[in-house]
Amino acid sequence: MEESQTPAEEKSSEEAEEKPKQASRFDRLPVKVVKKEDDFVVDHSDQLGQVQQFLSGLLHWQVGGGDSTEHIQTHFESKMELLAPRSLAGHHDGSCSDPKRRGQADAKESATEQPVENSIIATIDDMLCARPGALVEGEPFPNHSGTFPFRIHHAKNHRNIKLLEDEPRTLDEAPLSTVASWQDSLTKRCICVSNIIRSLSFVPGNDTEMSKHPGLVLLLGKLVLLHHEHPERKRAPQTYEKEEEQDRGLACSKDEWWWDCLSVLRENTLVTLANIAGQLDLSVYPESICLPILDGLLHWMVCPSAEAQDPFPTASLNSALTPQRLVLESLCKLSIQDNNVDLILATPPFSRQEKLYATLLRYVGERKNQVYREMAVAILSNLAQGDTLAARAIAVQKGSLGNLISFLEDGVTMAQYQQSQHSLHHVSHHTHMEPPSVNMMCRAAKALLAMAKVEENRSEFVLFEGRLLDISISSVLNSAVAGIICEVLFQIGHL
């Protein structure tokens, strides 16, 4: 006969079974500190510099602890080794200089810092893209019939135009590495934190929380264009001889030690923005937070430098990940919300808007990259519907209507190709030839409709009326898209 156990015995047996085998004597709570009775100090000098370790139990590991404390950052490295010589040098120069000469030098610096009246800043790419007659001397505001006044025409004289190089300032490698220990440690910590933020942005649901944090959005805005500067173009003829200031590689490496981590921080910033842009509403933030983000994204979108259009240094040569394409994704997600569209259209300078439209239309014309093509169509559609001024500016761009209509024609052609009984077997081996979705076709049609509603744009549609009619009567075209195309034909019929 088996003996029956009491409830107390059963409870004690269950607790014994639930207790993990890894438990040790350090799992007892509360923890008591026991002082040793030995008054003699033990010499541990031979263990200096080794990894600090201690015994721990299961409870310590469950709360995220470990046996090593090497990862804990208790202090930052000292910067005195780098700041002391500079401070002494600055004090020495200031004591030897004459107060009168210092006053004259300050006056010269303040005079040079004042901007020239009616002067504009432009790169060589801006000058090459300017329309003929936009920089006519003696005619500051020319009247171009049928054009949009966003070009460079505010300067009365060519001398008032400050030319910038297309390529930004880059690192001039020094023969020796003189990075201090505190600089190297700070670089690693910055990269580590940015990698954590980038990784968190990939988790579904985190984009909503991260887009609501003003501190994070402010930080991302400061990092977008960090140390991205276009130097002023020299009027003197270009030579291949280095100047004396450029040969001081030792000083440059000390002053600009952050070049090594700058590209990684920029890549992580743009990737994070691309991940959270779908939930980011910039209208809830003040101008000091939203303006740096919009200004940085628009600059990277129109920047003519190789740094904006080439893959990141950390990526492979065949990688498609470039700053401009990441910005294209960010702007596509931001433009979903009407508030963000208003802020994008209101971000100065307005001369950059036309370059933005030209860049987006260039992506629409590239049939090889279907993903970026559809992103550009979505941005153009949202911007054209956001303001009549933007619709007019897009319509006067070279090949704007033709590229958008070609996008619709390609969609119709691929849909007919898939439905053809003769090419079903061939299409099965080429699954990448997928027609655009109905949503994307509607976006392209709505962009045309927004431009057709502007009275000044209706004359631009005269040459494309036949192509639009052929698209509208296609049998494979969705009824929603066909309805929008018919409305476009109705609008341009009122000439």
Salt bridges, closest charged atoms under 4 A:
GLU77 OE1 - ARG189 NH2 3.77
ASP125 OD2 - LYS355 NZ 3.31
ASP126 OD1 - LYS355 NZ 2.62
GLU165 OE1 - ARG233 NH1 3.29
ASP184 OD2 - LYS188 NZ 3.40
GLU229 OE1 - ARG169 NE 3.81
GLU243 OE2 - LYS234 NZ 3.24
ASP255 OD1 - ARG86 NH2 2.41
GLU256 OE2 - ARG169 NH1 2.89
GLU267 OE2 - ARG198 NH1 3.39
ASP295 OD1 - ARG352 NH1 3.03
GLU307 OE1 - HIS228 ND1 3.79
GLU307 OE2 - ARG266 NH1 2.44
GLU329 OE2 - LYS333 NZ 3.01
GLU354 OE1 - ARG151 NE 2.95
GLU366 OE2 - ARG362 NH1 3.50
GLU409 OE2 - ARG467 NE 2.97
ASP410 OD2 - ARG367 NE 3.09
ASP410 OD2 - ARG373 NH2 2.86
